[in-house]
Structures are given as structure tokens and as C-alpha cells.
């Protein structure tokens, strides 16, 4: 797994790392037994303080998703519930079609993301009501 940070997101770097691990688990990119990159590798690759990476890994450990093995590394130990990965493929195809339509309509990446986020939030609010 290779981490990345979005400095414009307004989200703390350690939270971005946590989100990426959780997303990897949900999408099947990470599975139980997989080893995460070392703190040193992540810190060097992202040019951030190693304590930031440690904070993220500790929180993931607290959530029961990873376990640190001193001298060996940090390994995925948990799963996240949700729809089966088989359900993702047709949804991914539909989403790709939608993205193509959005780009043809002249929307840039930021506009697409804003539209998705606002629609996602309003749909979630409707589900609650």
C-alpha cells in the first residue's frame, strides 16, 4: 500500500492515513495478514514526522484493525463489514460511466468531487429523515 496526502483537504495527515487504510480494507486492497509500510518508509515517502505515522498506526491498532509486532512491522488483523466485494464491480462500472458523463459535461475533478459529496450528504440526510 502506498500512502498519499492531500494538503488542501484540511484533514490532518494522520487522519488521512487512517482513512486510506480503512478504505483499503473496504475495497479488498488490504487483507488480514498484510503488512503496512514501516513508519520510517511512510514518513520518508510523505516527508512527514514519524510521530504522525505512529499516531495513525496506534489509532488503527486501537480500532482493532492492525497490530504492531516489535521489530517486525505492523500487520492488518481486522476486517471492516459491508457489502461483498462482488457487489463493487457493477457499481464501479456505473460510477465510471457517470464520471465520463460528468467530464464530458465540462466538470473538473474538484467540481465532480463537490457534486458527489453534496449529493452523498443530502442522500444520507434523506435516509435519516
Backbone as numpy.savetxt, mean C-alpha at the origin, in Angstrom:
# Nx Ny Nz CAx CAy CAz Cx Cy Cz
9.80 -6.53 -2.43 8.95 -5.35 -2.43 9.84 -4.12 -2.43
9.50 -3.17 -3.26 10.24 -1.92 -3.33 9.32 -0.79 -2.89
9.75 -0.06 -1.87 8.96 1.04 -1.35 9.21 2.32 -2.14
8.23 3.21 -2.10 8.37 4.54 -2.67 7.64 5.52 -1.77
8.02 6.78 -1.83 7.37 7.81 -1.03 6.86 8.92 -1.93
5.73 9.49 -1.53 5.16 10.63 -2.23 5.25 11.82 -1.29
6.22 12.69 -1.54 6.44 13.85 -0.69 5.31 14.86 -0.74
4.46 14.78 -1.77 3.36 15.73 -1.91 2.07 15.25 -1.25
2.06 14.02 -0.76 0.82 13.44 -0.24 0.37 14.03 1.08
1.32 14.56 1.86 0.96 15.05 3.18 0.86 13.94 4.21
1.15 12.71 3.80 1.10 11.55 4.69 2.52 11.27 5.17
2.66 11.05 6.48 3.97 10.78 7.06 4.62 9.58 6.37
5.94 9.64 6.16 6.63 8.54 5.47 6.40 7.17 6.11
6.41 7.08 7.44 6.23 5.77 8.06 4.83 5.22 7.77
3.83 6.11 7.68 2.47 5.66 7.35 2.39 5.20 5.90
3.13 5.85 5.01 3.16 5.42 3.62 3.75 4.01 3.51
4.80 3.73 4.28 5.40 2.40 4.27 4.41 1.35 4.77
3.72 1.66 5.86 2.71 0.75 6.41 1.63 0.48 5.36
1.16 1.54 4.73 0.10 1.40 3.73 0.56 0.50 2.58
1.81 0.65 2.15 2.31 -0.15 1.03 2.41 -1.63 1.39
2.80 -1.93 2.62 2.85 -3.33 3.05 1.43 -3.90 3.11
0.51 -3.15 3.68 -0.88 -3.61 3.77 -1.47 -3.81 2.37
-1.16 -2.89 1.47 -1.64 -3.01 0.10 -1.03 -4.25 -0.57
0.24 -4.48 -0.34 0.89 -5.67 -0.88 0.24 -6.95 -0.39
-0.17 -6.97 0.86 -0.87 -8.13 1.42 -2.24 -8.30 0.77
-2.96 -7.22 0.61 -4.30 -7.28 0.01 -4.26 -7.75 -1.44
-3.21 -7.35 -2.17 -3.13 -7.67 -3.59 -2.39 -8.98 -3.87
-1.91 -9.62 -2.82 -1.21 -10.88 -3.02 0.24 -10.72 -3.44
0.75 -9.50 -3.43 2.15 -9.25 -3.76 3.04 -9.77 -2.63
2.54 -9.65 -1.40 3.23 -10.17 -0.22 2.42 -11.31 0.38
3.11 -12.34 0.80 2.45 -13.49 1.42 3.21 -13.87 2.68
2.55 -14.66 3.50 3.20 -15.12 4.73 4.53 -15.78 4.39
5.56 -15.41 5.16 6.90 -15.96 4.96 7.80 -15.07 4.13
7.23 -14.13 3.38 8.06 -13.22 2.59 8.87 -12.31 3.51
10.08 -12.01 3.10 10.94 -11.11 3.87 10.84 -9.70 3.32
10.66 -8.74 4.21 10.66 -7.33 3.82 12.11 -6.88 3.66
12.32 -5.82 2.88 13.69 -5.29 2.77 14.18 -4.86 4.15
15.49 -4.90 4.34 16.03 -4.52 5.63 15.82 -3.02 5.86
15.85 -2.64 7.13 15.72 -1.24 7.50 16.77 -0.42 6.78
17.99 -0.94 6.76 19.11 -0.24 6.12 18.86 -0.05 4.62
18.36 -1.08 3.94 18.08 -1.00 2.50 17.00 0.04 2.21
15.92 0.02 3.01 14.83 0.95 2.78 15.28 2.39 3.05
15.98 2.58 4.17 16.45 3.92 4.52 17.38 4.47 3.44
18.28 3.65 2.95 19.21 4.10 1.91 18.49 4.35 0.59
17.59 3.47 0.23 16.87 3.60 -1.04 15.95 4.80 -1.10
15.38 5.17 0.04 14.45 6.29 0.08 15.07 7.56 0.65
16.31 7.46 1.09 17.02 8.60 1.70 16.22 9.15 2.89
15.84 8.23 3.80 15.13 8.63 5.01 15.86 8.06 6.22
15.49 8.55 7.38 16.10 8.11 8.62 15.70 6.65 8.90
16.63 5.81 9.28 16.30 4.42 9.61 15.22 4.30 10.69
15.16 5.28 11.61 14.14 5.24 12.65 12.73 5.32 12.08
12.58 5.98 10.93 11.29 6.05 10.26 10.85 4.67 9.80
11.79 3.93 9.24 11.50 2.57 8.77 11.21 1.67 9.97
12.02 1.81 11.02 11.79 1.02 12.24 10.41 1.27 12.82
9.98 2.53 12.81 8.66 2.88 13.33 7.56 2.18 12.53
7.70 2.16 11.21 6.72 1.49 10.36 6.72 -0.01 10.63
7.89 -0.62 10.68 7.99 -2.05 10.90 7.45 -2.43 12.28
7.71 -1.60 13.29 7.18 -1.88 14.63 5.65 -1.83 14.64
5.09 -0.85 13.94 3.62 -0.74 13.88 3.04 -1.95 13.16
3.67 -2.38 12.09 3.20 -3.58 11.37 3.30 -4.81 12.26
4.34 -4.84 13.09 4.49 -5.95 14.03 3.38 -5.90 15.08
3.08 -4.71 15.57 2.00 -4.53 16.55 0.66 -4.99 15.95
0.47 -4.74 14.66 -0.76 -5.14 13.97 -0.80 -6.63 13.68
0.29 -7.35 13.98 0.34 -8.78 13.77 0.60 -9.19 12.33
1.13 -8.27 11.53 1.34 -8.56 10.12 2.77 -8.98 9.80
3.73 -8.57 10.62 5.12 -8.96 10.41 5.75 -9.32 11.75
6.88 -9.99 11.67 7.66 -10.30 12.87 9.13 -10.09 12.55
9.81 -9.41 13.48 11.25 -9.19 13.33 11.98 -10.38 13.93
12.95 -10.87 13.19 13.82 -11.94 13.69 15.22 -11.36 13.77
15.66 -11.04 15.00 16.96 -10.37 15.16 18.08 -11.08 14.40
18.81 -10.27 13.66 19.94 -10.78 12.89 19.55 -11.43 11.58
18.26 -11.62 11.35 17.81 -12.29 10.13 17.01 -11.34 9.24
16.03 -10.65 9.83 15.20 -9.72 9.06 13.78 -9.66 9.57
12.94 -9.02 8.80 11.52 -8.87 9.13 10.70 -9.65 8.11
9.81 -10.49 8.61 9.06 -11.40 7.76 7.56 -11.21 7.92
6.83 -11.40 6.84 5.37 -11.33 6.86 4.85 -12.54 7.61
3.98 -12.28 8.58 3.41 -13.36 9.39 1.89 -13.36 9.38
1.27 -12.32 8.86 -0.18 -12.22 8.91 -0.79 -12.04 7.54
-2.11 -12.09 7.54 -2.89 -11.90 6.32 -3.92 -10.81 6.57
-4.41 -10.26 5.50 -5.52 -9.33 5.60 -6.72 -9.96 4.92
-7.87 -9.86 5.57 -9.09 -10.43 5.00 -9.57 -9.62 3.81
-10.55 -10.12 3.16 -11.11 -9.41 2.02 -11.48 -10.38 0.92
-11.89 -9.83 -0.20 -12.29 -10.64 -1.34 -11.10 -11.47 -1.82
-11.41 -12.59 -2.43 -10.35 -13.44 -2.94 -9.62 -12.74 -4.09
-8.37 -13.11 -4.28 -7.59 -12.51 -5.35 -8.18 -12.80 -6.72
-8.92 -13.89 -6.86 -9.56 -14.22 -8.13 -10.57 -13.15 -8.53
-11.19 -12.51 -7.53 -12.16 -11.45 -7.82 -11.48 -10.19 -8.33
-10.19 -10.05 -8.11 -9.48 -8.84 -8.52 -9.34 -8.71 -10.03
-9.12 -9.80 -10.73 -8.81 -9.73 -12.16 -9.90 -9.02 -12.98
-11.18 -9.41 -12.87 -12.18 -8.70 -13.68 -12.35 -7.25 -13.25
-12.19 -6.98 -11.97 -12.29 -5.61 -11.49 -11.13 -4.77 -12.01
-9.95 -5.36 -12.04 -8.78 -4.66 -12.56 -8.97 -4.32 -14.04
-9.54 -5.26 -14.82 -9.80 -5.01 -16.24 -10.76 -3.84 -16.41
-11.86 -3.86 -15.61 -12.83 -2.76 -15.67 -12.20 -1.43 -15.30
-11.36 -1.44 -14.29 -10.71 -0.22 -13.85 -9.75 0.30 -14.92
-9.02 -0.61 -15.57 -8.12 -0.20 -16.66 -8.91 0.45 -17.80
-10.06 -0.11 -18.13 -10.90 0.47 -19.18 -11.34 1.88 -18.78
-11.74 2.01 -17.52 -12.18 3.31 -17.02 -11.03 4.31 -17.07
-9.83 3.88 -16.67 -8.67 4.78 -16.72 -8.37 5.23 -18.15
-8.50 4.33 -19.09 -8.28 4.68 -20.49 -9.29 5.74 -20.93
-10.55 5.57 -20.56 -11.59 6.55 -20.90 -11.29 7.91 -20.26
-10.85 7.87 -19.00 -10.56 9.11 -18.28 -9.41 9.85 -18.96
-8.38 9.12 -19.37 -7.24 9.77 -20.04 -7.65 10.32 -21.41
-8.49 9.58 -22.12 -8.97 10.07 -23.42 -9.82 11.33 -23.26
-10.47 11.44 -22.09 -11.28 12.62 -21.80 -10.42 13.81 -21.39
-9.09 13.59 -21.29 -8.18 14.68 -21.01 -7.79 14.82 -19.55
-8.15 13.88 -18.69 -7.78 13.97 -17.28 -6.34 13.53 -17.09
-5.59 14.30 -16.29 -4.24 13.90 -15.93 -4.31 13.01 -14.68
-3.15 12.49 -14.25 -3.13 11.55 -13.12 -3.72 12.15 -11.85
-3.40 13.41 -11.57 -3.92 14.06 -10.36 -5.43 14.19 -10.41
-5.96 14.55 -11.57 -7.41 14.69 -11.73 -8.11 13.34 -11.59
-7.50 12.31 -12.17 -8.07 10.97 -12.06 -8.11 10.54 -10.60
-7.00 10.75 -9.89 -6.94 10.37 -8.48 -7.95 11.15 -7.66
-8.09 12.44 -7.91 -9.05 13.27 -7.18 -10.48 12.79 -7.44
-10.78 12.49 -8.69 -12.12 12.00 -9.04 -12.40 10.67 -8.36
-11.43 9.77 -8.40 -11.61 8.47 -7.76 -11.83 8.63 -6.26
-10.96 9.43 -5.61 -11.06 9.59 -4.15 -12.40 10.20 -3.74
-12.83 11.24 -4.45 -14.10 11.87 -4.08 -15.28 10.93 -4.31
-15.23 10.17 -5.40 -16.29 9.20 -5.66 -16.28 8.08 -4.64
-15.09 7.62 -4.30 -14.93 6.56 -3.29 -15.52 7.01 -1.96
-15.17 8.24 -1.54 -15.67 8.76 -0.26 -17.18 8.93 -0.26
-17.73 9.49 -1.34 -19.18 9.70 -1.37 -19.92 8.37 -1.40
-19.38 7.37 -2.10 -20.01 6.05 -2.12 -19.97 5.42 -0.73
-18.84 5.60 -0.02 -18.73 5.06 1.33 -19.72 5.74 2.26
-19.90 7.04 2.11 -20.86 7.76 2.94 -22.29 7.30 2.66
-22.60 7.03 1.39 -23.93 6.54 1.03 -24.17 5.15 1.63
-23.13 4.32 1.67 -23.26 2.99 2.23 -23.55 3.05 3.73
-23.02 4.07 4.40 -23.22 4.23 5.84 -24.64 4.70 6.12
-25.15 5.56 5.27 -26.49 6.16 5.48 -27.60 5.18 5.27
